[in-house]
Structure formats: structure tokens, C-alpha cells
Amino acid sequence: MLRKIRITLAAIMMVLVTLLFLDVSGVLHHYLGWTARIQFLPALLALNVVVIVALVLLTLVFGRIYCSVICPLGIFQDIVSWIHGKRKKNRFTASPEKRWLRYGVLALFIVAFVAGVHSLVALLAPYSSYGRMVTNLLLPIYQWGNNLLASIAERMDSYAIYGVDVWIKSLPTFLIALATFIIIVVLAWRGGRTYCNTICPVGTILAQLARFSWFKVYFDVDKCKSCSLCTKNCKASCIDFTTHKVDYSRCVTCGNCLEKCKFDALHYGHPKAVAQPVKDEGGEKTDNARRAFLVGTAIVGADIALAQASKKVDGGLAVIQDKVPAKRSTPVTPPGSATAKHFAQHCTACQLCVAKCPNGVLRPSSDPLRLMQPELSFERGACRPECVECSTVCPTGAIKPITVARKSSTIIGHAVWVKENCLILSNGVSCGNCARHCPTGAIMMVPSNPDDEASPMVPAVNTAMCIGCGTCEYVCPSRPFSAIYVEGHEAHSEI
């Protein structure tokens, strides 16, 4: 019964968390956002005391139930291990705790966090790792399916489903997500919960609490026949049937051992008396070495080039070049992040805000110091003043909730005009796109020669009124380099 309950709850949580990242409508996060906020590390960074206390109490009472019911990366490992278990049964053996590796990785995680090496922190965060895998590997497939349905609906004169652009927002982040996926699959395929109990810092932290949990899996020594089925089916490799010991720091309370025990020798509850280990009375030791080989890891066949099949053309006469991202001295962080330092310290690069941005503005950074953390870039859209999606979905507090009114007056950067790139001067044409579309009226067209009123009109930026929304950069027709771009601010301010 315990195993069935665990599987049911885990399946529900896995579906909900995955849908949170896959939703292209921008509606589901209003109902499913809590699945991100109850994750351990995001709650810790957001200083969500209620969630932290609840997870600590949950672990002290039931053991590491978080790792097998709430954490999507843990559930994903269970799915991979279960698939392999269909092919090869009774494949696990008891193994000692690799303390040097567990605590070494945890120490590295803490040092990286204190030292500000946020890319390493994001790399080890379990919830964020799963989010990156879904966003970079599964979301494009989901979007292609959505676009196919939108195309079919359009032929039926229905616009209930709309198409979305499918593209790689950051090649380094895509490759990291792919590598993470392969590593997790290989480890789970061969050793079940190897990643959880050797690498994951959250698992190591909860392991210390689980040692003192009220409910535990324990042996009834009198009933045990040393059949070894509990050990052979423990994906955490934490049960030694020869000594009747369970390493509670690695047990994730999955219930597999309880189901496999045919003699009712294993129980889950509060042990009234600790069973004394008994010596093996001449029985043959079963030495089942791990022989599970990686059958295949060609999992992702996604095309790295997610460009459109046909080239964009201007009236069928000339190919329109894609814009090249501007080289900014200071990256533009989302409204609500307050300062670049606050954002870097709290963001775990889960990519939820990137997946939810309806304007295609947020994308993972390729800078080694901010690797995978989102930043604003305006080649495909502008950060509309009325949109606050990213601030409503961030589970760590890196982007704090912000109202539309406040966002409209929050300065996240300022526009900079690049004279050499402007078509007005280089091609002798009249433009003014940036001034016409600026939502705050921060750009005016003035004579390029102050002494000649008849000289070509060029843009002038009033930085006191500019909020850094990037509309000017987006609508600028100059290719491949925009003639006007947004330079970010380390600290945001208000008009």
C-alpha cells in the first residue's frame, strides 16, 4: 500500500511539474506554480519559512519522502530505473555509503554559493536540472506538436490554438541540459538512486534529517529468511540483508523492499526496539555483481539547428538577416530582480521564466560567470511594460513579484544609439522607428547637425525617461547589428 501511494503521488507531481514548464498558453502557472515553490532549494533561496519547516518536519516524520514524491529529478530517476527493472529484475546489491563524495559535493556546493560561482550552484540544483532538461529537450517537441495542431485548427477556421516559435535560446545551456539528461539516465539505469545519494546536495542535506526520522523501514529479525530480495530491489543500495541494517540516510522510502518481502520481515513505522543484527549461520552469501550495461543513450534526436525551414525574405527580393545580439557592458536583468547581485545570488537557472516569457525576450546567458541564468535580449521581441509573467513564476525570489504599474516605471537599463549602424546616415533614408514605438516617449528625432534644421533627423535618447524595455532595439530595421540597443543597469531604479 505504501508503494502504491508513493507511486500515485509521485506520478501526479511529475505530470504537474512537467506541465508547468511545457505550458505555452501562459495560464497553467496560475494553478501549478505551487509545484515549483515547494521545492527545497527554491524555497530556501526565497526564504519561504513555511515550506522549509514543512519539508523538514516531513523528513523528520516520514524520512526522505521528498526525494521520491516531490522532487521531479528524483521521480525521473525512478522512472528510468523502473524501465530497466522491467528488463532485468533483482539487479541491486548493498553498497557502503560514499561519504567522501557526498559531503565533498555538498561542501563544493556551499563554497560555490558563498563565493558567488552561481553557474556551479545552478548545475547541481536538482529541480533546476530537471527544469533545464524539460525546457531545452522536451519543450521544443511539445511546441512542434502544438504548432501542428494549430495548423490543423487554422485549416478548420479555428484559432483556439496558436503557433509559437521554436528555437534554441542558448546553445551552451542546451548542451548542458543534454549532458545532464544523459548522465542522469546512465546513473539511474545502472544504479537507481546513485545520483541522489552521491551528488545531489539537497539529498545529502535531507539525509542528515532522515537518520532521525520517526517512521523507518526496519527488520523483524525473527521472520527474516535472508532471501535477499529486499537488498536486490533497493534502488538506493541501502539495505544489507546479511546484517539486517538499513542506511536511513540513503533510504528514500519508496516501499519496493516492503512489497518484495514474502515473509513479512520488513515493516515501515516507528521501531519500538532496534533489531539486533544476527550472524549468518553458514548460509551461502549471494554475490550478485552489477551487470547492468548501458543499452543505449541515443535519447535525443532533436535537430540542433531549430531554424525555420524557409528563409525570411523581404517581398521575395532579398533575404532578411537575423539580428545579432548586442554586446552589452552590463546585462539586462528582468524587472523585479532589483539588482544584478540579488538576481545572481538567488537564481538557480531553472529556466521557468525563460519558458514562460511570451515575448521571447528572456534567454539563458552564455557568459561563464552567469552561465544559464536568464538575461534580456531583444532580437525577437521587447519586454512589454504590461507583461509581468516572469515575476509571477519565479520560485526562488530572484525575480520578485511586481505590478504592471510599478514595472512601467522601473528602469532596468537605457537605450544607446550607435551612429555607425543607423540607416538614416548610412543609407540616407528616413526612419524614426525607435521614436515612434517607444512606449515612454524617451526617444526624440532631432537634426543630425544642430546648426542645420534641414539635416537628416536622428534619434536622441532621454535616459531619464527610458526604462530599458528594448522596444527600440527590437523594431530597429538595421541588420545584422541594431542601430540602437539597451545597456543594462546593475541596480534598478524608478522614474
C-alpha positions in Angstrom: 0.0 0.0 0.0 2.8 2.4 0.9 4.4 1.8 -2.6 1.2 2.4 -4.4 0.5 5.6 -2.5 4.0 6.8 -3.3 3.8 6.0 -7.0 0.4 7.7 -7.3 1.6 10.9 -5.6 4.9 10.9 -7.5 3.1 10.4 -10.8 0.7 13.3 -10.1 3.6 15.6 -9.1 5.7 14.6 -12.1 2.9 15.4 -14.5 2.1 18.8 -12.8 5.7 20.0 -12.7 6.3 19.0 -16.3 3.2 20.7 -17.5 4.3 23.8 -15.6 7.3 24.0 -17.9 5.6 22.9 -21.1 2.5 25.2 -20.9 2.6 27.5 -24.0 -0.7 29.3 -23.1 0.7 31.1 -20.0 -2.3 30.0 -18.0 -1.3 26.9 -16.1 1.3 28.6 -13.9 -1.6 30.3 -12.0 -2.7 26.8 -10.9 0.6 24.9 -10.9 3.1 27.5 -9.6 3.0 25.9 -6.2 4.8 22.8 -7.5 7.9 25.0 -8.0 7.6 26.9 -4.8 7.5 23.7 -2.6 10.9 22.5 -4.0 13.6 22.6 -1.3 16.3 24.8 -2.8 14.0 27.4 -4.3 12.1 27.6 -1.0 15.4 28.0 0.8 16.6 30.8 -1.5 13.2 32.5 -1.4 13.3 32.3 2.5 9.9 30.6 2.4 9.9 29.6 6.0 6.6 27.8 5.9 7.7 25.5 3.1 11.2 24.9 4.6 9.7 24.0 8.0 7.1 21.7 6.4 9.8 19.9 4.4 12.0 19.5 7.5 9.1 18.1 9.5 8.1 15.8 6.6 11.6 14.4 6.6 11.8 14.0 10.3 8.5 12.1 10.4 8.5 10.0 7.2 12.1 10.0 6.1 13.3 11.2 2.6 9.8 11.0 1.2 10.6 14.4 -0.5 13.1 12.7 -2.8 10.7 10.1 -4.1 7.4 12.1 -4.2 8.1 15.9 -4.6 11.5 16.3 -6.4 11.0 15.8 -10.1 14.6 14.8 -10.7 14.2 12.0 -8.1 11.0 10.8 -9.7 12.6 10.9 -13.1 15.4 8.6 -11.9 12.7 6.2 -10.5 11.1 6.1 -14.0 14.4 5.3 -15.7 15.2 2.6 -13.0 11.7 1.1 -13.3 12.1 0.8 -17.1 15.4 -1.0 -16.7 13.8 -3.2 -14.0 11.3 -4.5 -16.5 14.2 -6.0 -18.4 16.5 -7.1 -15.6 15.0 -7.9 -12.2 16.7 -8.2 -8.8 19.7 -6.3 -10.0 20.8 -4.2 -7.0 23.3 -5.1 -4.2 24.1 -3.4 -0.9 26.9 -0.9 -1.1 28.6 1.3 1.5 27.9 5.0 1.7 30.3 7.1 -0.3 30.7 9.7 2.3 33.7 11.4 0.8 31.8 12.0 -2.4 28.5 13.1 -0.8 30.0 15.5 1.6 32.7 16.6 -0.9 30.0 17.7 -3.4 27.9 19.4 -0.6 31.0 21.3 0.5 31.7 22.3 -3.1 28.1 23.4 -3.4 28.3 25.6 -0.3 31.6 27.1 -1.2 30.4 27.9 -4.7 27.3 29.6 -3.3 29.2 31.7 -0.8 31.9 32.6 -3.4 29.3 33.6 -6.0 30.1 30.8 -8.5 26.4 30.7 -9.4 26.8 28.6 -12.5 28.1 25.7 -10.4 25.3 26.1 -7.9 22.7 26.0 -10.8 24.4 23.0 -12.2 24.0 21.0 -9.0 20.4 22.2 -8.1 18.1 19.1 -8.7 14.9 21.0 -9.5 16.7 23.4 -11.9 18.4 20.5 -13.6 15.1 18.9 -14.4 13.7 22.3 -15.5 16.5 22.7 -18.0 16.0 19.2 -19.4 12.3 19.8 -19.9 12.8 23.4 -21.3 15.6 22.5 -23.7 14.8 18.9 -24.7 11.1 18.3 -24.3 9.6 21.7 -24.8 10.6 22.0 -28.5 9.0 18.7 -29.2 5.9 19.8 -27.4 5.8 23.1 -29.3 6.2 21.3 -32.6 3.1 19.3 -31.7 1.3 22.4 -30.7 2.1 24.1 -34.0 0.9 21.0 -35.9 -2.4 21.2 -34.1 -2.6 25.0 -34.7 -2.0 24.4 -38.4 -4.8 21.8 -38.5 -7.1 24.1 -36.5 -6.4 27.0 -38.8 -7.5 24.9 -41.8 -10.7 24.4 -40.0 -11.1 28.2 -39.4 -10.4 27.8 -35.7 -7.9 29.9 -33.9 -8.3 28.3 -30.4 -4.7 27.0 -30.8 -1.9 29.3 -31.9 1.5 28.6 -33.2 4.7 29.5 -31.4 8.3 30.0 -32.5 10.6 27.0 -31.8 14.3 27.9 -31.5 17.4 27.3 -29.4 17.7 30.2 -26.9 21.2 29.2 -25.8 23.4 26.5 -27.3 25.6 26.1 -24.2 22.5 25.7 -22.0 21.1 23.2 -24.5 24.3 21.1 -24.4 24.4 21.2 -20.6 20.8 20.1 -20.4 21.6 17.2 -22.9 24.7 16.2 -20.9 22.7 16.3 -17.7 20.0 14.1 -19.2 22.5 11.5 -20.4 24.3 11.4 -17.1 21.1 11.1 -15.0 19.8 8.3 -17.4 23.1 6.4 -17.2 23.4 6.6 -13.5 19.7 5.7 -12.9 19.8 2.9 -15.4 22.8 1.3 -13.8 22.4 2.1 -10.1 18.9 3.5 -9.4 19.4 6.4 -6.9 23.2 6.8 -7.5 22.9 10.5 -8.4 20.6 11.2 -5.4 22.9 9.6 -2.9 26.3 10.7 -4.2 25.9 14.0 -6.0 22.7 15.8 -5.2 23.3 18.4 -2.4 19.6 18.5 -1.4 19.7 14.7 -1.0 22.7 15.0 1.3 21.1 17.7 3.4 17.9 15.8 3.9 19.9 12.6 4.5 21.1 14.1 7.9 17.5 14.6 8.9 16.3 11.2 7.7 18.7 9.5 10.1 16.4 10.6 12.9 13.0 10.1 11.2 10.2 8.7 13.3 8.9 6.3 10.7 11.5 4.0 9.2 11.9 0.7 7.3 13.1 -1.9 9.8 13.6 -5.6 10.0 11.7 -8.2 12.1 14.7 -10.4 12.5 12.7 -13.4 13.7 10.8 -13.5 10.4 13.7 -12.8 8.0 14.8 -15.8 5.9 17.7 -14.0 4.3 16.2 -14.4 0.9 18.0 -11.1 -0.2 15.0 -9.9 -2.2 14.9 -6.6 -0.2 18.6 -5.9 -1.0 18.2 -6.9 -4.7 15.3 -4.5 -5.1 16.6 -1.5 -3.1 17.4 1.2 -5.7 19.3 3.2 -3.1 21.5 0.2 -2.3 21.0 0.9 1.4 19.7 -2.4 2.7 22.1 -5.1 3.8 20.0 -8.3 4.5 23.1 -10.1 6.0 23.3 -7.7 8.9 19.6 -6.6 8.8 20.7 -3.0 8.6 19.1 -0.1 6.7 21.1 3.1 5.9 18.4 5.6 6.6 20.4 8.5 5.2 20.1 6.9 1.7 16.6 5.3 2.0 14.0 7.3 0.1 11.0 5.4 1.5 10.0 4.0 -1.9 8.4 0.9 -0.5 10.0 -1.5 -3.0 11.5 -3.7 -0.3 8.3 -4.0 1.6 6.5 -5.2 -1.5 9.2 -7.7 -2.4 9.5 -9.3 1.1 7.5 -12.5 1.1 7.9 -13.2 4.8 6.6 -10.0 6.3 10.0 -9.4 7.8 10.2 -5.7 6.7 7.9 -3.0 8.2 7.5 0.7 7.8 6.8 2.6 11.0 8.3 3.5 14.3 10.5 0.6 15.5 9.8 0.0 19.2 13.0 -1.8 19.6 16.0 -1.8 17.4 16.6 -5.2 15.9 19.9 -6.7 16.8 22.0 -7.9 13.9 22.4 -11.7 13.7 25.3 -13.5 12.2 24.9 -15.5 9.1 24.8 -19.2 10.1 26.7 -20.8 7.4 24.3 -19.7 4.7 25.8 -19.1 1.3 26.4 -15.4 0.6 24.7 -14.2 -2.5 27.2 -12.1 -4.5 25.2 -10.6 -7.4 27.6 -8.2 -9.0 26.1 -5.4 -11.0 26.0 -6.4 -14.7 23.6 -3.8 -15.9 25.2 -2.3 -19.1 24.1 0.8 -20.8 21.9 -0.5 -23.6 21.7 2.8 -25.4 21.8 6.5 -24.7 20.8 7.8 -28.1 17.9 9.5 -26.4 17.6 12.8 -28.0 17.4 13.1 -31.8 16.5 16.7 -31.8 18.0 18.8 -34.5 20.4 21.3 -33.0 19.5 23.8 -35.7 15.9 24.7 -34.9 15.8 27.4 -37.6 12.8 27.8 -39.8 12.7 25.6 -42.9 12.4 28.5 -45.3 14.3 31.8 -45.3 12.6 35.0 -44.4 12.5 37.3 -47.3 11.5 40.9 -47.9 8.9 40.9 -50.6 10.7 37.9 -52.2 13.5 40.1 -53.3 16.2 39.9 -50.5 16.9 37.7 -47.6 16.3 39.4 -44.3 19.3 38.8 -42.0 18.7 37.8 -38.4 19.8 40.3 -35.8 23.0 39.7 -33.9 22.7 40.2 -30.1 24.2 43.4 -28.9 27.4 43.3 -26.9 26.4 44.9 -23.6 28.8 46.0 -20.9 26.1 45.2 -18.3 23.5 42.5 -18.9 19.8 43.5 -18.6 18.2 41.6 -15.8 14.4 41.2 -15.5 12.2 43.8 -13.8 11.7 42.7 -10.3 15.2 41.4 -9.8 16.2 44.7 -8.1 19.9 44.3 -8.6 22.2 42.2 -10.6 23.8 40.9 -7.4 20.5 39.8 -5.9 19.5 38.1 -9.1 22.7 36.2 -9.4 22.6 35.0 -5.8 19.0 33.7 -5.9 18.6 32.4 -9.5 19.2 28.7 -9.9 18.7 28.8 -13.7 15.7 26.5 -13.7 14.5 28.2 -17.0 10.9 28.5 -15.9 10.9 32.2 -16.6 12.5 31.6 -19.9 9.8 29.1 -20.8 7.1 31.4 -19.7 8.2 34.6 -21.3 5.6 35.4 -24.0 7.8 37.9 -25.8 10.8 35.7 -26.4 13.0 38.2 -24.5 14.4 36.1 -21.8 17.1 33.6 -22.7 20.0 31.8 -20.8 23.3 33.7 -20.6 26.4 32.2 -22.2 28.7 34.2 -20.0 30.7 31.8 -17.8 30.1 34.0 -14.7 26.3 34.0 -15.3 26.0 30.7 -17.2 22.4 29.6 -17.8 21.0 32.4 -15.7 18.4 34.4 -17.8 19.0 37.8 -19.2 17.1 40.0 -21.6 17.9 40.2 -25.3 15.7 42.0 -27.8 16.2 40.4 -31.2 12.8 38.6 -31.2 10.7 40.9 -29.1 10.5 43.6 -26.4 9.9 43.5 -22.7 6.4 44.9 -22.8 5.6 47.2 -19.9 2.3 45.4 -19.3 3.8 41.9 -19.0 4.9 40.6 -15.6 4.9 36.9 -16.3 8.5 36.2 -15.2 7.9 37.8 -11.8 4.8 35.6 -11.2 6.5 32.3 -11.8 10.0 32.6 -10.2 10.1 30.2 -7.2 13.3 31.4 -5.7 12.7 35.2 -5.2 15.3 36.1 -7.8 12.6 37.9 -9.6 10.2 39.4 -7.0 6.5 39.9 -7.8 6.0 43.3 -9.5 2.8 45.1 -10.5 2.2 46.4 -14.0 2.1 49.9 -12.8 5.5 49.5 -11.0 7.1 47.8 -13.9 6.1 50.6 -16.2 8.2 53.0 -14.1 11.1 50.6 -13.3 14.4 51.5 -15.1 16.3 48.3 -15.9 18.6 49.9 -18.5 18.8 52.7 -21.0 19.0 52.9 -24.8 22.2 53.8 -26.6 22.3 55.0 -30.2 25.0 53.7 -32.4 25.6 56.2 -35.2 27.6 53.9 -37.5 24.7 51.4 -37.7 21.9 53.8 -38.3 20.3 53.5 -41.8 19.4 57.2 -41.7 23.0 58.2 -42.1 24.5 55.1 -43.8 21.7 54.7 -46.4 20.2 58.2 -46.5 16.7 57.1 -45.7 14.1 58.4 -43.3 13.3 56.1 -40.4 12.3 57.0 -36.9 11.0 53.6 -35.9 12.6 53.8 -32.5 10.9 57.1 -31.7 7.5 56.1 -33.0 7.4 52.8 -30.9 9.0 54.0 -27.7 6.3 53.4 -25.0 7.7 56.1 -22.7 8.4 58.8 -25.2 12.1 58.7 -24.3 13.3 58.9 -27.9 13.0 62.0 -30.0 14.1 62.7 -33.6 16.5 65.7 -33.8 18.6 67.1 -36.6 21.9 65.3 -37.0 23.5 68.7 -37.4 22.3 71.0 -34.7 23.2 74.0 -36.9 21.2 72.7 -39.9 17.5 72.2 -39.4 17.3 70.5 -42.8 19.8 67.8 -41.9 18.6 64.2 -41.5 16.7 63.5 -38.3 18.3 61.0 -36.0 17.2 59.6 -32.6 18.2 61.2 -29.3 17.6 59.3 -26.1 16.4 60.9 -22.9 17.9 58.5 -20.4 15.8 60.0 -17.5 12.6 58.7 -19.2 14.0 55.4 -20.7 13.1 52.2 -18.8 15.2 49.8 -20.9 12.2 47.8 -22.3 14.1 47.2 -25.6 11.3 48.2 -27.9 13.6 50.5 -29.9 16.2 47.7 -30.3 13.6 45.3 -31.4 11.9 47.5 -34.1 15.2 48.9 -35.4 15.4 47.8 -39.1 19.2 47.8 -39.2 20.7 44.3 -39.8 22.6 42.4 -38.5 23.5 44.9 -35.8 20.8 47.2 -34.4 21.5 50.9 -34.5 20.1 51.3 -31.0 20.5 48.9 -28.1 19.8 48.7 -24.4 22.6 48.8 -21.9 21.7 47.2 -18.5 21.9 48.7 -15.0 23.5 47.0 -12.1 20.8 48.3 -9.8 17.2 49.1 -10.9 15.5 52.4 -10.1 12.2 54.0 -10.6 11.2 57.1 -12.6 
